[in-house]
Amino acid sequence: MATLAVGPAPLPQRVADALTRCAGPSDIQPTLPAACYVDPDIYAVEQQAVFRQGWVGVGRSDRWPQVGDYSAMELGGVPTVVVRAEDGRLRAWANTCSHRASQIMVGDGNCSRMRCRFHFWTYGLDGRLLAAPSMGRTPGFDTADHSLTEFALAEREGFVFVSFEADPVRIDTWLGDFSQLHAPWPVESLVTSRRREFTVDCNWKAFAEVFNEYYHLPYVHSASIDNIYNDPDDPDDVDGSYATHFGTTEGTGGLLEDDQDDALPVIEGLTGRPSQGVRYSWLFPNIVIATGSEAMWMYEVYPDGPDRCRCAQVVCFPQSTVDLDGFAERAEVYYDRFDVAISEDIPMLEQQHAGMRSPFAKQGRFSYLEPSVARFARWYAKRLLQVGC
């Protein structure tokens, strides 16, 4: 497995001081400084501290159902390709040719081999170099010496994670008690019925944050979903690199207020209070999920510089629900709810990002309706301070 050395410049002292305050006691903890959302130098530290160390989510396992299914992506500035190998395992490779470092794969698709279009060096799904045209006259050249660099990959609860570290922390340690806390929902067996990609002109952290706080609901979603949500429970005290909180709903959180009569069946086996609300969770750094009474909806969030993020909306249901007659049509009502809510969030996120650019932007304070955002800020601040100081 590969590893990447620390390389960014140290954090400016003013930012280090601000992050130290974020990492302090929760009752006096301020919000992250605006520079962490807009400053290119801090973004470089963040790439190393947050995305090149530990584990990064890349979606659900069923994103790649068949042998040869692949996705090329950039994680922490590292071109990466995830592919289902011939033995059925998911593998993650450096998407960089061993010849002259061209990117090999582009986009998503299915392949039997991975071939660099520049000089046709060709690799198996297991990363081995299989063919290198016109290299026969190169002294001492051996294809066995030029396999792709492999990255660590782990699957838990139907999610896929990649790490660039040679010896990353165990994924079960990273996730802590996530599985136990989400045990009422059959998270691992839920199947993806929709995946939709888009970009937003805001920092990736802000996009993930808005999914995990109730504070904005009456102001941004007053006519769509606000009246569905009751105030959330107190935040859960968790073990692991994630945050979560549960709250009850009036009807289902998976539908707009006017569409509540169109609800699909409650997840089989989900009873009691978990069936009467939504648990919102943030798998640090970049996967945010909501487990509701009939479905799970989530976003993968990937930075594309400090001022833009690439997102994927993913909706999952139990297989028994997907198998219902008329499921495709009935699911559209759910998709409409998710699209409406995010279309209301995006203009606010872009307006927030414009404000973050101000040299006069200050650190604020968190409301009781933002506990998961506060927990992420503490986690993030500690990671940046470890690398940037």
ChimeraX attribute file (.defattr): number of C-alpha atoms within 10 A of each C-alpha:
attribute: neighborCount
match mode: 1-to-1
recipient: residues
	/A:1	14
	/A:2	14
	/A:3	17
	/A:4	12
	/A:5	9
	/A:6	13
	/A:7	11
	/A:8	17
	/A:9	13
	/A:10	15
	/A:11	19
	/A:12	12
	/A:13	11
	/A:14	11
	/A:15	19
	/A:16	18
	/A:17	14
	/A:18	18
	/A:19	26
	/A:20	18
	/A:21	20
	/A:22	26
	/A:23	23
	/A:24	14
	/A:25	10
	/A:26	14
	/A:27	8
	/A:28	12
	/A:29	21
	/A:30	23
	/A:31	19
	/A:32	26
	/A:33	23
	/A:34	21
	/A:35	21
	/A:36	22
	/A:37	22
	/A:38	21
	/A:39	15
	/A:40	14
	/A:41	16
	/A:42	21
	/A:43	22
	/A:44	19
	/A:45	23
	/A:46	23
	/A:47	19
	/A:48	21
	/A:49	23
	/A:50	22
	/A:51	24
	/A:52	22
	/A:53	22
	/A:54	21
	/A:55	28
	/A:56	23
	/A:57	24
	/A:58	22
	/A:59	23
	/A:60	22
	/A:61	19
	/A:62	14
	/A:63	19
	/A:64	19
	/A:65	13
	/A:66	14
	/A:67	18
	/A:68	22
	/A:69	19
	/A:70	27
	/A:71	20
	/A:72	21
	/A:73	19
	/A:74	14
	/A:75	21
	/A:76	23
	/A:77	15
	/A:78	16
	/A:79	17
	/A:80	26
	/A:81	26
	/A:82	26
	/A:83	29
	/A:84	24
	/A:85	21
	/A:86	14
	/A:87	9
	/A:88	12
	/A:89	13
	/A:90	23
	/A:91	20
	/A:92	29
	/A:93	25
	/A:94	23
	/A:95	25
	/A:96	19
	/A:97	26
	/A:98	20
	/A:99	13
	/A:100	9
	/A:101	12
	/A:102	14
	/A:103	19
	/A:104	23
	/A:105	23
	/A:106	14
	/A:107	9
	/A:108	16
	/A:109	13
	/A:110	15
	/A:111	16
	/A:112	13
	/A:113	16
	/A:114	26
	/A:115	21
	/A:116	21
	/A:117	13
	/A:118	13
	/A:119	14
	/A:120	15
	/A:121	21
	/A:122	21
	/A:123	24
	/A:124	19
	/A:125	26
	/A:126	21
	/A:127	21
	/A:128	17
	/A:129	23
	/A:130	16
	/A:131	14
	/A:132	19
	/A:133	9
	/A:134	9
	/A:135	13
	/A:136	10
	/A:137	7
	/A:138	8
	/A:139	7
	/A:140	8
	/A:141	12
	/A:142	12
	/A:143	16
	/A:144	9
	/A:145	10
	/A:146	17
	/A:147	18
	/A:148	20
	/A:149	18
	/A:150	21
	/A:151	20
	/A:152	19
	/A:153	22
	/A:154	17
	/A:155	17
	/A:156	16
	/A:157	15
	/A:158	15
	/A:159	17
	/A:160	20
	/A:161	19
	/A:162	26
	/A:163	26
	/A:164	27
	/A:165	18
	/A:166	14
	/A:167	12
	/A:168	16
	/A:169	13
	/A:170	12
	/A:171	18
	/A:172	13
	/A:173	12
	/A:174	18
	/A:175	18
	/A:176	16
	/A:177	16
	/A:178	22
	/A:179	16
	/A:180	8
	/A:181	13
	/A:182	16
	/A:183	12
	/A:184	17
	/A:185	25
	/A:186	20
	/A:187	20
	/A:188	16
	/A:189	14
	/A:190	23
	/A:191	23
	/A:192	20
	/A:193	16
	/A:194	15
	/A:195	16
	/A:196	11
	/A:197	12
	/A:198	9
	/A:199	16
	/A:200	17
	/A:201	20
	/A:202	28
	/A:203	27
	/A:204	25
	/A:205	21
	/A:206	16
	/A:207	26
	/A:208	25
	/A:209	18
	/A:210	19
	/A:211	22
	/A:212	23
	/A:213	20
	/A:214	19
	/A:215	15
	/A:216	16
	/A:217	19
	/A:218	14
	/A:219	9
	/A:220	16
	/A:221	16
	/A:222	12
	/A:223	13
	/A:224	18
	/A:225	23
	/A:226	19
	/A:227	17
	/A:228	19
	/A:229	19
	/A:230	13
	/A:231	13
	/A:232	20
	/A:233	12
	/A:234	13
	/A:235	17
	/A:236	13
	/A:237	9
	/A:238	15
	/A:239	13
	/A:240	16
	/A:241	20
	/A:242	22
	/A:243	25
	/A:244	25
	/A:245	22
	/A:246	21
	/A:247	20
	/A:248	21
	/A:249	22
	/A:250	13
	/A:251	19
	/A:252	27
	/A:253	30
	/A:254	29
	/A:255	22
	/A:256	23
	/A:257	18
	/A:258	10
	/A:259	15
	/A:260	16
	/A:261	10
	/A:262	14
	/A:263	18
	/A:264	22
	/A:265	13
	/A:266	17
	/A:267	21
	/A:268	14
	/A:269	10
	/A:270	17
	/A:271	13
	/A:272	9
	/A:273	13
	/A:274	18
	/A:275	21
	/A:276	18
	/A:277	24
	/A:278	26
	/A:279	23
	/A:280	23
	/A:281	22
	/A:282	25
	/A:283	22
	/A:284	23
	/A:285	23
	/A:286	23
	/A:287	22
	/A:288	25
	/A:289	23
	/A:290	23
	/A:291	25
	/A:292	26
	/A:293	27
	/A:294	22
	/A:295	27
	/A:296	24
	/A:297	22
	/A:298	23
	/A:299	23
	/A:300	23
	/A:301	25
	/A:302	28
	/A:303	23
	/A:304	20
	/A:305	21
	/A:306	23
	/A:307	20
	/A:308	20
	/A:309	20
	/A:310	19
	/A:311	22
	/A:312	19
	/A:313	21
	/A:314	23
	/A:315	23
	/A:316	22
	/A:317	24
	/A:318	23
	/A:319	14
	/A:320	12
	/A:321	20
	/A:322	19
	/A:323	11
	/A:324	12
	/A:325	9
	/A:326	9
	/A:327	13
	/A:328	12
	/A:329	9
	/A:330	15
	/A:331	19
	/A:332	12
	/A:333	19
	/A:334	22
	/A:335	18
	/A:336	15
	/A:337	19
	/A:338	21
	/A:339	14
	/A:340	15
	/A:341	17
	/A:342	16
	/A:343	11
	/A:344	14
	/A:345	18
	/A:346	17
	/A:347	15
	/A:348	15
	/A:349	19
	/A:350	19
	/A:351	12
	/A:352	14
	/A:353	21
	/A:354	14
	/A:355	13
	/A:356	21
	/A:357	15
	/A:358	12
	/A:359	9
	/A:360	9
	/A:361	12
	/A:362	14
	/A:363	15
	/A:364	12
	/A:365	14
	/A:366	17
	/A:367	12
	/A:368	15
	/A:369	18
	/A:370	20
	/A:371	21
	/A:372	23
	/A:373	25
	/A:374	25
	/A:375	21
	/A:376	23
	/A:377	22
	/A:378	23
	/A:379	19
	/A:380	22
	/A:381	26
	/A:382	18
	/A:383	19
	/A:384	23
	/A:385	20
	/A:386	9
	/A:387	18
	/A:388	23
	/A:389	11
